[in-house]
Amino acid sequence: MDKKEKVTISEIVWLFVIGCLIGFGLETVWHFLKNGEWINKQGLLYGPFKPIYGFGLIFIVLVMNNYRTKKFYQKFIIGVILGSAFEYFGSLFQEYVFGTSTWNYSNFNLNIGGRIYLPYCLAWGLIAVFCVDFLYPFFKKLLKKINPPFYQITTVIVAVFMVINISLTALASIRYSDRMNNEEGTNAVFEVIDELYPDEYMQVKFPKMKVIKDK
């Protein structure tokens, strides 16, 4: 795949899944190596998925696919900028939309607003080059070998599951933040969410997620 090829909708679905799984695995192992303990690092209510990595992989592939023919250092610099911007604005989005935070680098030097950390910014550059030069081409060839009807049906099922999973997680996170800020549910949907996903459940499911008080 030397030339730029269009990224299809079905590929985007699977890129999201792969990114989520890789992110979950990396964060789980990294936390164990740093702290000597296993902890639940999933980011969605159901399944070992870390959505920030899924969206990040989609973003990187869609943009970096335009720069496949660039030199390594050029792709690296673009990757650093893209990855850092994505992580920074992803943190802002989570804080102001959901009232929660799952990462903060304030205790490290070389951070910007606690949202991005320079060594990780450099890592984004390497990840971007790896994704566009190796992961995506391999991934694309692999998908082409799958039986088309099976591939299409499975893609639809996975897409629907992910949409529901993301939607429920978003609602549960918003209500968790609201309850921590003493805000009552204002409709029947929120009342159901409060019953299904109480504070105790959210604290076990997302042990590293912090609520922003008085968001």
Secondary structure by P-SEA (a helix, b strand, c coil): cccbbbbcaaaaaaaaaaaaaaaaaaaaaaaaaaccccccccccccccccaaaaaaaaaaaaaccccccccaaaaaaaaaaaaaaaaaaaaaaaaaaccccccccccccccccccccaaaaaaaaaaaaaaaccaaaaaaaaaaaccaaaaaaaaaaaaaaaaaaaaaaaaaaaaaaaaaaccccccaaaaaaaaaccaaaaaaacccccccccc
